[in-house]
Amino acid sequence: MQELELSSAIAQPDKPELSFDDFKQIVINDYRVAVESRQTSILGRKEALTGRAKFGIFGDGKEVAQLAMAKAFKKGDWRAGYYRDQTFAFATGISNVIEFFAQLYAHSDIKQEPSSGGRQMNSHFATRSMNEDGTWKNQVEMKNSSPDISTTGGQMARLIGLAWASKLYRENKELADMGSFSVNGNEVAFGTIGNGSTSEGIFFEVINAAGVMQVPMAVSVWDDGYAISVPSKYQTTKEDISEILKGFQRDETAEGFEIFKVPGWDYPGLCETYEKAAEFCRTEHVPVLIHVTELTQPLGHSTSGSHERYKTKDRLQWEQEHDCLLRMRSWMIDSAIATVEELDELEGQAKKYVRDCQREAWNNLQKEYIAERDETIEVIQDLIAVSAVGKQLEVLVQQLTNSIDLGRKDIISTVRKVMLFTAKENTPERAKLMEFFHQESEKNNVRYHSRQFSNTPESPLNIVIQPPVYDADAKMIDGREILNACFSANFIRDPRIIAFGEDVGAIGDVNQGFAGLQEKFGVLRVTDTGIRESTIIGQGIGLSLRGLRPIAEIQYIDYLPYAMNVLMDDLTTMSYRTFGGQISPVIVRTRGHRLEGIWHSGSPMGTIVNALRGMHICVPRNMTQAAGMYNTLLRGDEPALVIECLNGYRLKEKLPANVGDFTVPLGKAEVIREGKDLTIVTYGSALQFVQHAAAELEQMGISVEIIDPQTLYPFDLDQLCAASVKKTNKLLVVDEDVPGGASAYILQQIVEKQNAYYYLDSQPRTLTAKDHRPPYGSDGDYFSKPSVDDIIEMVYEMMGESKPDLFPKIY
């Protein structure tokens, strides 16, 4: 029988030979999972439409294909998918129906909703790679899922890194003792994407990169013919993604992909295809693409609308006939695997099971809320008994008691209203309520604001600080040589460190920071990439999720925007959106600030610091400081962006004797020059100009204090800036970004957060670049970015506001 011939594909990997009865049971159990998943979609949609959940997006119509993918997915493997993979999650045990509904309801308890602690909407799955103490779990004993994001195609970038890690673990013998992360690189990275999202540039960038790199990456395209309402004819040339990717098919003359195409309703065909595709990946480290066609979407795209609005009657009829569950059901009956009556009973049981899971998830959440509400009301009642506005407070309590679909916001909002209504009262009962409010606020800070960074003992903020040590005869060398020595020492210290980017390998990067290191440490550790910034960052994310320590180089800061969606949506939110369940300590190395010309003088620091909260933003003033930051970051477990000064590589600096060991603290500002008349806060390349200006100002009788924050995020944790302003009473921020860019952020941090406003005796000022990038040439630089003359005149003008006799107007 055909079923028996296919049994090895349908069976679990450790059961290659089956009796027909065992085979039947496996198929029936698969069908049960698929039906439960469909019922989860149906009920989840109802919960969103009735208001219990805020939004819903489901995997209906993709169930059977995901059963087949789950069979090929082994312990140690990784997934980078998108929000249609619920059947796969149920079939592999990565998630279950109760957890699914807990996520739908945004349950903030990671025990109830382990993927994100209520921070992501439904079908955004993630396994927990980290123990509570910040140590790694054994990944080879788990089925691993990297955390989903909603950005269309966004999952593709990290997928290439997850796959590349397997190649490195197989080929780099220095990593042989990392047995809890890989078994000889046998792990496959499975990716999923909707057919519409294959129109995104990141999809093609990753496909090309995987073909070049030859990594074990298995990409499934779920093709239901639409991207929300837009059909394939507007999305894809020839309306067929595997057709237009035929040029990537490997042959006897060149490496490439193995490409498969299979209908999404063909259970035996899918099982066979996935077994074969995964085997290619696992054994040969060849990327594969599985184009799963003729899928349907019975419930439409999401709860935001109905697909009847944009699908024709003929299409809707076709979708009913090709529903993968109906086709699998018919195949099972025709193959004597199950009878109509048996399947009817199974479907009834599945419906009840899902309903029970939904109720349990809802009740678990409501029990928490009700307990918190009752405790809150008890404290308020004590205040009502003595309050002059007791009747008004009773109304608030009654409204809270009668609240439908009670939420935590209802409880806290009531407390805040009570505090407002009783602001003029000073009683022990109100003090008790205030204390209660502060206690609850702390809990809510943990629930909703924590884990932006890892906060583990390995956080770079906890690294012991060691200052640089200099020998008496320390050599003065180019700044680039300081970096080179730092990287070399760290590569020797830690075999997990991998560096890659455009021109990093053969020539040692365009400014020679890695010069000679590929020859010294090999192409597996220092390597070139193509011009593809998004996948460079994705490579870093995937490697770091699998225990390696990547340095991902973006050649110039001007090119960072090409990777901004990957940085902003994926890397910076990794710890936060998994509630600390996964970390991604990628170091992104780039260079920028001051040079000449539009395309090599970028300093978009306002954009960066606002978009990349969740990364340390390091802005070293010279290469020694940069080296110390790398030493700190490479010993920590959090992501960072280091922006080196583009005009500093050939400036002479003294070589520290402990060049690979000294550390620079993050979030710690430094007073570069002490003064009493005015505080200047600046960073990076602008610091040199400020220092030159300060020397000239000294000759005019003006004493300037200069502070280098060193990192913009976090910013000056010890509040040195405010302490300086308290002494000088004047503040100037000098910045190479556009007006209102990073300077606005710095002012907010100093004037508002550090409360330096109270120490000012004049308006705080900013001196920035013009609204445009500098034109080419030294003149363009002079007239477009802050110059020494600009700084001197601005300081002189500010001093003239309080001492016009000593500093009369220049113009």
N, C-alpha and C positions, 0 to 999 in steps of 0.2 A: 504494500500500500504506500501511497505517496507520503502519508502522515508518518509512517515508520522510517522512511528514508530521510525525512526532515527532522527526526527526533533529536539528533545530536545538535542541530541548530536551535531547536526550541528548548531543549533541556538546559539546566544549569551546567556550568563548565565542569563541575566535579562529578557529573552524572552523564557520561557520554553514551552509555548503553541503557536502554529502558525497555521495560515490558510495555505492551499496549495500554494496560491499565494505568501504569505510572505516567505514560505519555498523556493519556486523557486527563488525568488529574492535574498535570501541569497546565494544560491548555484551559481547563475549567477554572483553575485558580487565576490564571492570567485574565480570563474574561471577567471574573469577579472583580479584580482590581480595576479593570477598564470601566465596568458598569458603576462601581462605587465612585470612580473619578467623574463620570458623566453626571451622576446624581449630585455630587459635590458642586459641580458647575451650575446645575439647575437650581439647587437650593441656595448656593452662594449668591447667584444673581437675584433671587427673590429677597434675600437679606439686604442686599444693597438697594434694591428698588423700594423697599419698605422703610429704609432709613436707618436700620440698625448698623449697617456698614456704609462707609462714605463713597466707596467706589469698588467696582469689581471687574476683574479681567481674568478669563478662564481658558482652559486648555481643551474645551470640547471640540471634537472632530479630529484630534491628533492622538487619541488614546492608543490605538493599535500600534502605530509606528513607535510610540514611546515604550510600549511593552518590549518590542524587539530590541530597541536600543538598551533598555535596562538589562537584558540578558547578556549583552556583550560587555557590560560595565562591571569591572572587577574591583575588589579592594585595592586601594592604592591609586586608582584612577581618579581623574578630576573632571569636573563639569564646569563650563562657562556658558550658561544658557540665557534664555529670556523667559518672559512671563507666561509662557504657554506650556510649561513642562511639568505640570502637576502630576500627570499619570506616571511619568518617569520617576518623580520624587517618591510617589507612593510605592511603586514597584521595587525600587532600590532600598527603601527604608530611610532615605534621606529626610523624608518628612512623613506625616500621616494626616488623616482627615481632621482629627481634633486640633492638631497644630495649625493646619490650614485655616480653620475657622477662627482660631485664636489670633492668627495674623490678620484675617479679614476684619476682626473686631478691634485690632490694634492693642492687644493685651501687652502691657509693658513688662510683664514678668518673663524673664528668659527661660524659666522652667516650663512655662506654658507655651511660649512662642520663642524657641531657641534660635531661629534664623536671625531675628533682628530686634527682639524685645519690643515689638510693636512699632518700630520705626519705619518699616517699609510696608507697602500694601501687599495684598495677597499674591501668592505665586512668585514671590521674590525669596528664593531659597538660599540657604547657606548652612554649611556644617560648621561646627565649632572646632577650630584647629588648636585653640589655646586652652590650657588649664586655668583654673582660677588664680593660680600664683604666677601666671605669665609665662610658664614653660610650655613647650610644644607637646602636643599629643603625638602618638605614633600614627603617622599618616598611612602607612602601608597596611594597617589593620582596619582602616576606615574606607568607606566610599565617600569621596570628598566633593563638595560643591563650593566653588568660589561664589561670593555674594552677588546676586543679580542686581542690575540697575535697569531703570526704565528707558534710558536713552537708546533709541533704535540703532542697533548694530554695535552699541557700546561694549558688549560682552566680547567682541571679537579681539580687541587689542590684548587683553590679558590672556586670552586663549593661546596665542602664539608663545607667550612666555611660559605658560604651564607645560606646553608640549616641548619647548626647548630645554626645560629643566631635565626631562627624561633623557634627552640626548647627552646633556652634560654629565648626568649621573652615570650613563653607560660608558662614555668615552674618557672622562677625566678620572683617572685612577686615584687622584688625591682625595676624591670624595667617597672613597670606598667605605669609610667608617660611618657614613651617614645613613645607616640602615633603617632608621625610623622614617626616612623621607622617600626612599626609593629602593627597589630591588633590581639592581642592574639596569635601571632605566626602562623597565618593562611596562611602565604606566602609560596609558593613553589619555590624552586630553580631548574630551568630547565637547563639541560646541554645537549649539542650536541657534537658528535664526529664521525669521519669517521671510518668505520670498520677497515681500516688499522692501525689507531692510537690506536686501542684497544690492539695492540701488545706492546705498551709502558708500562713500569713498573708503571708509575704514574696512569694509568687507573686501574690496578689491586689493587694498593695501596689504591686508593680512594674507589673503590667498596667494598673492605674489611672493610675500616674504616666506610663507611656509614652503612654497615650491622651491625657492632658492635654498632654504635652510635644511630641507628634508627632515622634518620633525614629525613625531607621532601624533598628529592632530586629525580628528575625525569630525568633520562639519556636517551637520544635518540641516537641510533647508526644508522647512515645513511649508509646502506650497499649496495654498488654498485658493490661489488665483486672484487674491485681492490684498491691498494694504489699506485697511479701513474701507473706504468706499471706492478707492482707485484701483481699477483692474490692471492685470499684467501688461496689457497693451500699452499702457502709459508708463510702465515701470521698467520693462526689460526688453532689450532687443530680441526679436524673434519670440518674445513672450516665454522664454525658456532659459533659465540660468545655466543649467548644465550644458545646453547646446552651445551657448556662447563661451563657455569655459573649456571647450574641447581642446583648445590649444595648450591647456595645462596638462592634458593627459600624457603620462609618461610612456615612453616606448623604448625600443632597443638602442636608440641613438641619444636619448637625453632623459634626465630625471624630471620628475614632475609629480602629478597627482594620479591616484586611481579614482575614477569617477563612476558612480553607480546611480542608477535611476530605477525607482520602484514605486508602484502605486501604494498610497497610504492605507488602503483597505485590504491589502493582500497579506494576511497574517503569516502564512508559511513563507511567502517570498520575502517579506520583511525580515523574518528571523534568519533566513539563509543569507540575505544580503549583509545584515549587520554582523553576523558571525564572520563572514569572509572579510568584510571591510576592517573590522577590529583586528583580525589576525594580521592583515597587511601592516597596519599601524604598529602593532605590538612587536612583531618579529623583525620587520624590515625597516622600521622608522620611516615609513612613507606616509605623507599626508593623504587623506581620502576625503572625498565629498560625496555624501549620499543625498541625492535630490529626491525627496519624497513628494510625489505628485498626487493629484486627484483627491486632495484632502478637502474637508468641508468645515464649516463653522456654524453649526446648528443654532447657536444662541446669538450670533452676530459678534462684532468686534469686542464690545464691552457693554457695561451697563449705561453708557452715555448715549446709546441710540440703538435703533433697530435696523438690521440689514435689509429688511423688506423695502426700505426707502431707496436703495440703490441696486438691488439685484432683480433681474427680470423673473417673471413667473417660470420661464423655462429653466433658468439657473436654479431657482429654489427647488423646483421639482427634481432636477438632476442631483442636487445635494441630498435630498431625502433618499433617493435611490442609492446613492453612493456613501451614505453614512457608514463609517468604518465599523461601528458596533453592529449594525444590521448585517453587513457583509460577513463579519466574523461569525455572527450567530448563525447565519445561513450555512456557512462552511462547516461549522461544528455539527449542525443537524445532518447535513448531507454526508459528512464523514463518519457518522455514527459515534461521535464523541459525546454527544448529549442529546436528549430528547427535548421536544418543545416544552413539555411539562417541567422537566428538570431546570431548564433555563428560565421559565416563568417564575419558578420558585426562587431560584438564585437571584433574579432581578428584584423580586419582592423583598428578599432578605437584605439585599444591598441598599435598597431605598430606606428600609427601616434603620439599618446600621448607620447610614449617613445622617439621618435625622437625629438619631441618638447622639452621635458625635457632635453635631451642631449644637444640640441642647446642652451637652456637657460643657462645650467651650463657652457658650453664652452664660451658663449658670456659674462657671468658674469665675468669669469676669464680674458678673453681677454680685456674687458673694463678697468679693473684695470691695466693690463700690458701696454696697449696702452697709458693710461693717464700718467703712470710713464715714459714711453718711451718719450712721447712728452715733458714732463717737463724736462727730462734729456737733450734731444736734444737742447731745448731752452737755457739751461745754457751753454752747450758746444758751441753753435753757438756764444755766446758772446766772448768766449775764442778764437774761430777760427778767429774772426775779428782782433785780435791783436797778434796772435801767429806767430812765425817764422816758425812753422811746420803746418800751417793751412791746407795745401793741404793733408797732411797725416791724419789730424784729420777729414777732409771732407770724406775721404775714410771710416774711422771708422763709421762716422755718417750714410753714405750711406748703409753700411753693416747692421747696426742696423735697419735702416728704412726698408730694404728689408728682414729682418729676417722672415723666415717661422716658424709658431708655436712659436711665440714670448714667451720668458720666462724671469723671473726676472734676471736670471743669465746672459742673453745676455746684459741686460741693465747695470748691475753693472760691468760686465767684460769690457764693452766699456769705462765706466768711469775710471776704473783702468788703462786701456791702455792709455787713454788721459793723466792721471796724470803722467804716466811713461814717455811719449813722451815729456811732457812739464816740466820735473823735474828741468831743468836749468832756467826756466823762473820765474819771480817774479812780477806778475801783479795782480791788483785787480780782474780781471776776473778769473784768476786761483784760487785766494783765495776764490772767491765765489763758484767755482766748488768744492773746497776742503770742504768748509762748507756744501755744498749740499751732498757731499759724506758721511760725518760724520753723517748727519741727516738721510740719507737712511740706513746707517749701524746700527744706533740705532733701526730703525724700523725693520730691518732684524734680529737683535739680539732678539727682541721680537718674531718675526715670527718663528724663527728656533732654538733659544737657550734657551728660557725662560721656566719657570715653571718646572724645574727639581725638585724643591721643591715647596711646596704650596704657599709660599710667601704671606700668609694671615696674618692678625693681630694675629692669634693664632700660628704662627710659633714658634718653640722652641727658635729660635734666638731672639724672641721678649719678651720672658718670663723675668719678673723682677727678677733680681738676688738678692737672700738673702743668706748671708754667714751663716755658721753654728754657733750656739750659744752654749756655754758650761757653765754649772753650776760650781760653785766653787768646788763642790764635785762630778763632773762628773766621772762615773765609767769607768774603762778600761775593755773592754769586747772583746770577739772574733769578728773578722770582720764579720763573718756570722751572728752574732747577730745584728750588725748594719743594715745589709740588711733586716733581718727579721723584725726589728722594723720599717724600712722604708716602706716595703711592707704592713705591717699591718695598718700603719697610712693612706696609700693611699687607701687601700681597704675600710676603714671606710669613707674616704672623698668622694670617687667616686664609686657608685654601678655599673658603666659600666665596671670596670676593671675585666678582666678574665685572669687567669693564667693557663697554661696547658703545658704538655710535659712529657717525660719519667721520671717516679719516682717523679714527682712534688707533687702529691696529698698525698697519704697515708704516705710516709716517709718524705715529705717536701723537696724534691730534694736531690741528692747525697751529697751535701755539706750543707744541712740544712738551706738554705736561706728562704724556705717556711715552715719550721718546725712548726707544730701546726696550720697552717692557714686554712687547709681544715676543721679541726674540728671547727675552729672559724667562718669561713665564708661559709662553706657548699661545697658540691661536685660540684655544678653548677658553682662555681667561682674559685675553685682551684682543678684541676682534672688531673688525669693520662691519658696518651695516650699510644698507642702501639708504637713499635719501627718503626717509619715511618716518617722520617724527612721531606719529601716533603709535606705530608699532614698536618704536624704540622704547617708549614709555610702557607700552603693553608688555614687552619682553621683561622689563624690570619688575612690573607688578607680578607677573606669573612666576618668575624666579624667586622673588621674595616670599610669595605665598608657600613655596616649597622649600623654604629654609636656607636659600642662598642669599648672598649679600651683593646685589647689583649696584654698579655705578653706571647710570644711563646718561649718556652725554647728548645734549642738544647743542649743536655747534655754536650758535649765537642766540642770545636772548630774543633777537628779532624773529627767530624761527619757532619760539616757544608757542605762539598762538596756534600753530599747526597741530599741536598736541593738546591744546587747552581742554578740549572736551574730555579726553581720557584722564588728564590730571584732575580736572575739576569735579567730574561726575563719579569717577571710579577711585582713583588713588586717595584723594583727600578725604573721602567719606568712608573709607574701608573700615577703620576701627569703629567709627560712630555708628554706621548703619548695621553693623553686626553686634553692637553692644560689647565690643571688645573680643568677639569670638574669633576674629581673624585680624592679623596685622600685616602690613606691607612696607617694610623698612627700605624703600627705594631711595637712593641718593641720586637726584637729578643734578648733573653738573652742566653749567653753561657759563657764558661770559657776555658781558655787555657794558652798558653805560657809555663812557665817553670815547669816541674815536672821530672819524670824519666820514660824512656821507649819510644819506637817508637810511640805508639798509644795514649799517654797521655802527649805529650810534643809539640804538634803542635803549630806553629805560622806562618801560611801561609798568613801573612798580605799583602804581595805584591799581591797575588792572590785576596784577599778580597777587597783591596782598589781599584784595577783596575776593578774588576768585578761588584762592588756594588755601582757605582756612582749613586746617587739618594737616598741613605740612609746616615744618620749620622753614622760614624764609630767611636765609643767611646772606648777608651783604658784606663780606670781608673787605677791608680797606686795602689789603695787600696780600701777597701770596703766603706769607708766614701765618697770618690770621686764618686764611683759607685752609692751610694745612692743618692747623689746630682744630678747626671745625670738622674737617674730614676725620681726623683722629677720634673726635668725640662721637660723631655720627656713626662711624663704622663699629663702634663699641655699643651703640644703643640699638633700639628696636622700633624707631619711628621714622617716617619719611621726611625728606628735606629737599629743598632746592637751594643750591649754592651758586651764587652769581659772582663770578670772579671779575675783577677789573680788567677790561680788555686792553687798557694801556699800561698795565703793570707787569707784564711778563718779562720785560727786559730791564726793568728797574732793579738796581742792586739791593740785596737784602742779606743780612747775616744768617748763615746756616746754623740752626740749632743742633746741638750734639744729640738731642733726643727727638729728632725730626719726625719719627714715626710714633712717638709716645706722648708728647706734650698735648694738652687738650685746652680748647677754648670753650668756656661755658656758654650755653645758649640762653638767650633772654637776659643777658647781663650787659648793660651798657658800660662804657669805659670813658673816663674823663681823659681826653687826649692832651688838653692844655688847660691849666687853671687860670681863672680870671675873675674880675669883680664887677665889671660894668655891664656885660651883656652875654647871654647864653646863645650859642649857635649849636643846633643839632643837625648833623648831616651824616652821610654814610658813603661807602663805596668810593668811586673816583672823585666825587665832589670834595672829599675831605682834603685832598692835596691842595685844591684851590683855596679852601677855607684856611688851611694852615699858612699858606703864603700870604693871604690877606691879613690874617691875625698878626703876622710879623710886621707888616707895614702899619697896621693900625696901632700897634704898640708904640711906634715912633710918633704917632699923633696923640699919644696920651690916653688911648682907649684900650682897656684890658678886657680881652674876650676870653670866655670859657668855652671850650669846644668839647662836645660830647658825641661819641660814636655809639649808636645803639647796637651795632654789630649784627643783630637779627631784628627784622621788622616784625616777625611773628614767631615766638612771643616777643613783646616789646618791653624792654626796660623793667623787668620784674621788681628790681630794687628801688625804682623811682628816683634814679639819679638826676633825671631831667628836672623833676619838680624841685628837688633839693637845690639844684643849681639856680633855677629861677627864683627860688626863695632868697637866694643870696644876691642875684643880679637885678631882679625885678624886670628883666627884659628878655624877650624870646624871639629868635629868628630861626626859621627852618629853611635850610638850603637843600634843594632837591633838583635832580636832572629830569624828573618827570614833568608832564604838562601841568599847568595851573590846576589846583584842586585834585591832583592825583595823589601820590603817596604823601605829599605835604599835608593834605587835609586829614588823612588818617593819623599822621604823626601829631598834628595839632589836637585832634580829638583825644588821643591817648594822653598827652601831656596836660592840656588845659582842662579837659573834662574828667577823664579817668583818674589822673594823678592830682586833680584839684589845684593845679598851678595857677588857675585863674585868680585865686585870692592873693597871689604874690605879685601880680603884674601891676606896674604903674603906667603902662602904655599898651597900645594895641599890639598883640602878637603878630608877627609878619612872616610871610613866606617869600622866598626868592626861588623861582623855578625856571624851567625852560619855557620857550614860547609854545604856542598852541600847535606847532608843527614840528616835524623832525628837521634837523639841521641840513641845509644844502651842503653839497660836497665842498671840501676845502677848509683850510684853517679859518678863513674869514667867516664862512658859514657857521662854523662851530662857535666862534667868538660872539657873533651877534645873536645866536639862537639859544645857547646854554649859559648858565651862570658863569661869569668870568671873575677873575680876581678884582677887576675894576668894579663890577656890579656889586660884589660882596662888600668892598670897602665903602662904596657910596651908600649902600643900604644901611650899613651899621652907622655910618656918619650921620645919616638922616635921622635914624632912630635916636641917637644920642642928642641930636639937636632939638628934639621935641622937649626934652627936659632941661637942656643946657644950651639954649640958643646963642648965648653970648660966646661960649667956647667953640660952638660948632655951628656957625651961621650957614644959611642955605648956600649950596654950591651953585645952583642954577636959578 
